[in-house]
Amino acid sequence: IEEHTLLSSALIELANVEEKLEQTINDHSLKEYTVISELIKEYISLLEMVQLAFQERIKIHQQWLQAEDTLRKKREAKIKLEQTPKGADKLPQVEMEINEWDGKVIRGKDDFERITNSIKQEIEVFEQARIDDFKKAFDMYLKQFLEQQEKILEIWESYLPEANKINL
């Protein structure tokens, strides 16, 4: 190195180039992490909302099934009352309860179908948004990757004159 000062300065400059390359790569890694982590955070939030919607759907379905079960029991009770002579005075009350529970079953079914259709529509919107988000994220990644490669090229091109000075 003492005999070849040009080689010495070229090696020092090469060390500087390596530091610049490391910084460029670290910056790019941080940008990648930011893009990916933001996308993941958004999807975690969306999945939590989907989970809540499905829990509500399950709750409505259970209520509907319970209403159907209660209606079935009321109808069985009515049949038993019709078969006994003492049950005739209770029939109007039981029929009124059957009508009430029949309405609850219909409302439960309608609510279940409504929430099911709503979830299907939201999933379709989510799917399209997911595709768009991934396209944007991928485009951003490619753009940042290209910028990183251009910086790396500039760093190496700035070193080229120093390397060309070496005469061994």
Phi and psi restraints in degrees (value plus and minus 20) as a CYANA .aco file:
   2 GLU   PHI     -86.3   -46.3
   2 GLU   PSI     -53.6   -13.6
   3 GLU   PHI     -97.5   -57.5
   3 GLU   PSI     -47.6    -7.6
   4 HIS   PHI    -139.1   -99.1
   4 HIS   PSI      66.2   106.2
   5 THR   PHI     -86.3   -46.3
   5 THR   PSI     -51.2   -11.2
   6 LEU   PHI     -86.7   -46.7
   6 LEU   PSI     -59.5   -19.5
   7 LEU   PHI     -84.5   -44.5
   7 LEU   PSI     -61.7   -21.7
   8 SER   PHI     -81.1   -41.1
   8 SER   PSI     -67.5   -27.5
   9 SER   PHI     -87.8   -47.8
   9 SER   PSI     -52.8   -12.8
  10 ALA   PHI     -86.9   -46.9
  10 ALA   PSI     -60.1   -20.1
  11 LEU   PHI     -88.2   -48.2
  11 LEU   PSI     -58.4   -18.4
  12 ILE   PHI     -83.3   -43.3
  12 ILE   PSI     -64.2   -24.2
  13 GLU   PHI     -85.3   -45.3
  13 GLU   PSI     -55.2   -15.2
  14 LEU   PHI     -82.5   -42.5
  14 LEU   PSI     -59.6   -19.6
  15 ALA   PHI     -82.4   -42.4
  15 ALA   PSI     -60.5   -20.5
  16 ASN   PHI     -83.8   -43.8
  16 ASN   PSI     -59.8   -19.8
  17 VAL   PHI     -81.0   -41.0
  17 VAL   PSI     -64.1   -24.1
  18 GLU   PHI     -82.1   -42.1
  18 GLU   PSI     -59.5   -19.5
  19 GLU   PHI     -84.2   -44.2
  19 GLU   PSI     -62.9   -22.9
  20 LYS   PHI     -84.4   -44.4
  20 LYS   PSI     -60.6   -20.6
  21 LEU   PHI     -83.6   -43.6
  21 LEU   PSI     -62.4   -22.4
  22 GLU   PHI     -81.6   -41.6
  22 GLU   PSI     -63.0   -23.0
  23 GLN   PHI     -84.1   -44.1
  23 GLN   PSI     -62.0   -22.0
  24 THR   PHI     -82.4   -42.4
  24 THR   PSI     -64.0   -24.0
  25 ILE   PHI     -86.2   -46.2
  25 ILE   PSI     -60.8   -20.8
  26 ASN   PHI     -84.2   -44.2
  26 ASN   PSI     -62.1   -22.1
  27 ASP   PHI     -80.4   -40.4
  27 ASP   PSI     -64.3   -24.3
  28 HIS   PHI     -83.7   -43.7
  28 HIS   PSI     -61.7   -21.7
  29 SER   PHI     -81.1   -41.1
  29 SER   PSI     -60.8   -20.8
  30 LEU   PHI     -84.3   -44.3
  30 LEU   PSI     -61.8   -21.8
  31 LYS   PHI     -83.6   -43.6
  31 LYS   PSI     -63.0   -23.0
  32 GLU   PHI     -80.0   -40.0
  32 GLU   PSI     -66.1   -26.1
  33 TYR   PHI     -79.8   -39.8
  33 TYR   PSI     -63.2   -23.2
  34 THR   PHI     -82.9   -42.9
  34 THR   PSI     -66.8   -26.8
  35 VAL   PHI     -81.9   -41.9
  35 VAL   PSI     -68.2   -28.2
  36 ILE   PHI     -87.8   -47.8
  36 ILE   PSI     -62.9   -22.9
  37 SER   PHI     -86.7   -46.7
  37 SER   PSI     -56.8   -16.8
  38 GLU   PHI     -84.7   -44.7
  38 GLU   PSI     -62.4   -22.4
  39 LEU   PHI     -82.8   -42.8
  39 LEU   PSI     -62.6   -22.6
  40 ILE   PHI     -86.2   -46.2
  40 ILE   PSI     -61.1   -21.1
  41 LYS   PHI     -80.4   -40.4
  41 LYS   PSI     -62.5   -22.5
  42 GLU   PHI     -81.9   -41.9
  42 GLU   PSI     -62.7   -22.7
  43 TYR   PHI     -90.9   -50.9
  43 TYR   PSI     -54.6   -14.6
  44 ILE   PHI     -82.6   -42.6
  44 ILE   PSI     -63.6   -23.6
  45 SER   PHI     -82.3   -42.3
  45 SER   PSI     -64.7   -24.7
  46 LEU   PHI     -84.0   -44.0
  46 LEU   PSI     -59.7   -19.7
  47 LEU   PHI     -87.1   -47.1
  47 LEU   PSI     -55.1   -15.1
  48 GLU   PHI     -83.4   -43.4
  48 GLU   PSI     -59.8   -19.8
  49 MET   PHI     -87.2   -47.2
  49 MET   PSI     -59.1   -19.1
  50 VAL   PHI     -83.7   -43.7
  50 VAL   PSI     -61.7   -21.7
  51 GLN   PHI     -80.9   -40.9
  51 GLN   PSI     -62.7   -22.7
  52 LEU   PHI     -83.2   -43.2
  52 LEU   PSI     -59.8   -19.8
  53 ALA   PHI     -83.9   -43.9
  53 ALA   PSI     -62.3   -22.3
  54 PHE   PHI     -88.8   -48.8
  54 PHE   PSI     -54.7   -14.7
  55 GLN   PHI     -83.6   -43.6
  55 GLN   PSI     -61.0   -21.0
  56 GLU   PHI     -84.6   -44.6
  56 GLU   PSI     -59.9   -19.9
  57 ARG   PHI     -82.5   -42.5
  57 ARG   PSI     -63.2   -23.2
  58 ILE   PHI     -82.6   -42.6
  58 ILE   PSI     -62.8   -22.8
  59 LYS   PHI     -81.3   -41.3
  59 LYS   PSI     -65.1   -25.1
  60 ILE   PHI     -84.5   -44.5
  60 ILE   PSI     -60.1   -20.1
  61 HIS   PHI     -83.6   -43.6
  61 HIS   PSI     -62.2   -22.2
  62 GLN   PHI     -83.9   -43.9
  62 GLN   PSI     -60.6   -20.6
  63 GLN   PHI     -82.8   -42.8
  63 GLN   PSI     -60.8   -20.8
  64 TRP   PHI     -82.9   -42.9
  64 TRP   PSI     -65.6   -25.6
  65 LEU   PHI     -85.0   -45.0
  65 LEU   PSI     -58.7   -18.7
  66 GLN   PHI     -84.6   -44.6
  66 GLN   PSI     -60.2   -20.2
  67 ALA   PHI     -84.1   -44.1
  67 ALA   PSI     -61.6   -21.6
  68 GLU   PHI     -82.8   -42.8
  68 GLU   PSI     -61.5   -21.5
  69 ASP   PHI     -84.2   -44.2
  69 ASP   PSI     -64.0   -24.0
  70 THR   PHI     -83.7   -43.7
  70 THR   PSI     -61.7   -21.7
  71 LEU   PHI     -80.9   -40.9
  71 LEU   PSI     -63.0   -23.0
  72 ARG   PHI     -80.4   -40.4
  72 ARG   PSI     -64.2   -24.2
  73 LYS   PHI     -84.6   -44.6
  73 LYS   PSI     -60.1   -20.1
  74 LYS   PHI     -83.9   -43.9
  74 LYS   PSI     -59.8   -19.8
  75 ARG   PHI     -86.7   -46.7
  75 ARG   PSI     -59.2   -19.2
  76 GLU   PHI     -84.2   -44.2
  76 GLU   PSI     -59.8   -19.8
  77 ALA   PHI     -84.2   -44.2
  77 ALA   PSI     -58.4   -18.4
  78 LYS   PHI     -83.6   -43.6
  78 LYS   PSI     -63.2   -23.2
  79 ILE   PHI     -81.3   -41.3
  79 ILE   PSI     -61.4   -21.4
  80 LYS   PHI     -85.5   -45.5
  80 LYS   PSI     -60.5   -20.5
  81 LEU   PHI     -85.5   -45.5
  81 LEU   PSI     -56.6   -16.6
  82 GLU   PHI     -87.0   -47.0
  82 GLU   PSI     -45.7    -5.7
  83 GLN   PHI    -106.2   -66.2
  83 GLN   PSI     -33.2     6.8
  84 THR   PHI    -128.3   -88.3
  84 THR   PSI     121.3   161.3
  85 PRO   PHI     -88.7   -48.7
  85 PRO   PSI     -48.6    -8.6
  86 LYS   PHI     -98.4   -58.4
  86 LYS   PSI     -35.2     4.8
  87 GLY   PHI    -103.1   -63.1
  87 GLY   PSI     -25.9    14.1
  88 ALA   PHI     -81.8   -41.8
  88 ALA   PSI     -54.2   -14.2
  89 ASP   PHI     -94.0   -54.0
  89 ASP   PSI     -39.6     0.4
  90 LYS   PHI    -112.2   -72.2
  90 LYS   PSI     -30.9     9.1
  91 LEU   PHI     -78.5   -38.5
  91 LEU   PSI     -65.1   -25.1
  92 PRO   PHI     -79.6   -39.6
  92 PRO   PSI     -60.2   -20.2
  93 GLN   PHI     -84.1   -44.1
  93 GLN   PSI     -65.2   -25.2
  94 VAL   PHI     -84.6   -44.6
  94 VAL   PSI     -61.2   -21.2
  95 GLU   PHI     -83.9   -43.9
  95 GLU   PSI     -57.4   -17.4
  96 MET   PHI     -85.0   -45.0
  96 MET   PSI     -61.5   -21.5
  97 GLU   PHI     -85.1   -45.1
  97 GLU   PSI     -60.1   -20.1
  98 ILE   PHI     -81.2   -41.2
  98 ILE   PSI     -64.8   -24.8
  99 ASN   PHI     -81.7   -41.7
  99 ASN   PSI     -61.3   -21.3
 100 GLU   PHI     -82.9   -42.9
 100 GLU   PSI     -67.5   -27.5
 101 TRP   PHI     -90.3   -50.3
 101 TRP   PSI     -50.1   -10.1
 102 ASP   PHI     -82.7   -42.7
 102 ASP   PSI     -61.5   -21.5
 103 GLY   PHI     -84.0   -44.0
 103 GLY   PSI     -59.2   -19.2
 104 LYS   PHI     -84.7   -44.7
 104 LYS   PSI     -58.6   -18.6
 105 VAL   PHI     -84.3   -44.3
 105 VAL   PSI     -65.1   -25.1
 106 ILE   PHI     -82.9   -42.9
 106 ILE   PSI     -65.1   -25.1
 107 ARG   PHI     -83.7   -43.7
 107 ARG   PSI     -59.5   -19.5
 108 GLY   PHI     -82.9   -42.9
 108 GLY   PSI     -63.2   -23.2
 109 LYS   PHI     -84.5   -44.5
 109 LYS   PSI     -64.5   -24.5
 110 ASP   PHI     -82.3   -42.3
 110 ASP   PSI     -63.6   -23.6
 111 ASP   PHI     -81.8   -41.8
 111 ASP   PSI     -63.0   -23.0
 112 PHE   PHI     -82.8   -42.8
 112 PHE   PSI     -65.7   -25.7
 113 GLU   PHI     -85.5   -45.5
 113 GLU   PSI     -57.5   -17.5
 114 ARG   PHI     -84.3   -44.3
 114 ARG   PSI     -67.0   -27.0
 115 ILE   PHI     -89.5   -49.5
 115 ILE   PSI     -53.7   -13.7
 116 THR   PHI     -83.4   -43.4
 116 THR   PSI     -67.0   -27.0
 117 ASN   PHI     -83.9   -43.9
 117 ASN   PSI     -59.6   -19.6
 118 SER   PHI     -82.6   -42.6
 118 SER   PSI     -64.1   -24.1
 119 ILE   PHI     -83.7   -43.7
 119 ILE   PSI     -62.1   -22.1
 120 LYS   PHI     -79.6   -39.6
 120 LYS   PSI     -64.6   -24.6
 121 GLN   PHI     -83.6   -43.6
 121 GLN   PSI     -63.2   -23.2
 122 GLU   PHI     -84.8   -44.8
 122 GLU   PSI     -56.7   -16.7
 123 ILE   PHI     -86.6   -46.6
 123 ILE   PSI     -59.3   -19.3
 124 GLU   PHI     -82.2   -42.2
 124 GLU   PSI     -63.7   -23.7
 125 VAL   PHI     -84.0   -44.0
 125 VAL   PSI     -63.0   -23.0
 126 PHE   PHI     -80.8   -40.8
 126 PHE   PSI     -64.3   -24.3
 127 GLU   PHI     -79.2   -39.2
 127 GLU   PSI     -64.9   -24.9
 128 GLN   PHI     -86.1   -46.1
 128 GLN   PSI     -61.8   -21.8
 129 ALA   PHI     -84.4   -44.4
 129 ALA   PSI     -59.2   -19.2
 130 ARG   PHI     -81.8   -41.8
 130 ARG   PSI     -64.3   -24.3
 131 ILE   PHI     -82.5   -42.5
 131 ILE   PSI     -65.4   -25.4
 132 ASP   PHI     -83.1   -43.1
 132 ASP   PSI     -62.4   -22.4
 133 ASP   PHI     -82.2   -42.2
 133 ASP   PSI     -63.9   -23.9
 134 PHE   PHI     -87.4   -47.4
 134 PHE   PSI     -56.0   -16.0
 135 LYS   PHI     -82.6   -42.6
 135 LYS   PSI     -66.4   -26.4
 136 LYS   PHI     -81.8   -41.8
 136 LYS   PSI     -64.3   -24.3
 137 ALA   PHI     -83.7   -43.7
 137 ALA   PSI     -61.6   -21.6
 138 PHE   PHI     -87.2   -47.2
 138 PHE   PSI     -61.7   -21.7
 139 ASP   PHI     -80.8   -40.8
 139 ASP   PSI     -63.4   -23.4
 140 MET   PHI     -83.9   -43.9
 140 MET   PSI     -61.0   -21.0
 141 TYR   PHI     -80.7   -40.7
 141 TYR   PSI     -67.5   -27.5
 142 LEU   PHI     -82.6   -42.6
 142 LEU   PSI     -60.7   -20.7
 143 LYS   PHI     -82.9   -42.9
 143 LYS   PSI     -66.2   -26.2
 144 GLN   PHI     -86.2   -46.2
 144 GLN   PSI     -57.5   -17.5
 145 PHE   PHI     -84.0   -44.0
 145 PHE   PSI     -62.2   -22.2
 146 LEU   PHI     -82.6   -42.6
 146 LEU   PSI     -63.2   -23.2
 147 GLU   PHI     -81.0   -41.0
 147 GLU   PSI     -60.6   -20.6
 148 GLN   PHI     -82.9   -42.9
 148 GLN   PSI     -65.2   -25.2
 149 GLN   PHI     -84.7   -44.7
 149 GLN   PSI     -56.7   -16.7
 150 GLU   PHI     -84.6   -44.6
 150 GLU   PSI     -59.7   -19.7
 151 LYS   PHI     -84.4   -44.4
 151 LYS   PSI     -62.3   -22.3
 152 ILE   PHI     -82.1   -42.1
 152 ILE   PSI     -62.0   -22.0
 153 LEU   PHI     -81.9   -41.9
 153 LEU   PSI     -64.0   -24.0
 154 GLU   PHI     -80.8   -40.8
 154 GLU   PSI     -61.0   -21.0
 155 ILE   PHI     -83.0   -43.0
 155 ILE   PSI     -65.6   -25.6
 156 TRP   PHI     -88.0   -48.0
 156 TRP   PSI     -57.3   -17.3
 157 GLU   PHI     -86.6   -46.6
 157 GLU   PSI     -53.5   -13.5
 158 SER   PHI     -90.0   -50.0
 158 SER   PSI     -44.2    -4.2
 159 TYR   PHI    -102.7   -62.7
 159 TYR   PSI     -44.3    -4.3
 160 LEU   PHI     -73.3   -33.3
 160 LEU   PSI     -66.5   -26.5
 161 PRO   PHI     -79.1   -39.1
 161 PRO   PSI     -57.2   -17.2
 162 GLU   PHI     -86.6   -46.6
 162 GLU   PSI     -62.2   -22.2
 163 ALA   PHI     -87.0   -47.0
 163 ALA   PSI     -53.9   -13.9
 164 ASN   PHI     -91.3   -51.3
 164 ASN   PSI     -37.6     2.4
 165 LYS   PHI     -93.2   -53.2
 165 LYS   PSI     -38.1     1.9
 166 ILE   PHI     -92.1   -52.1
 166 ILE   PSI     104.5   144.5
 167 ASN   PHI    -143.8  -103.8
 167 ASN   PSI      89.3   129.3
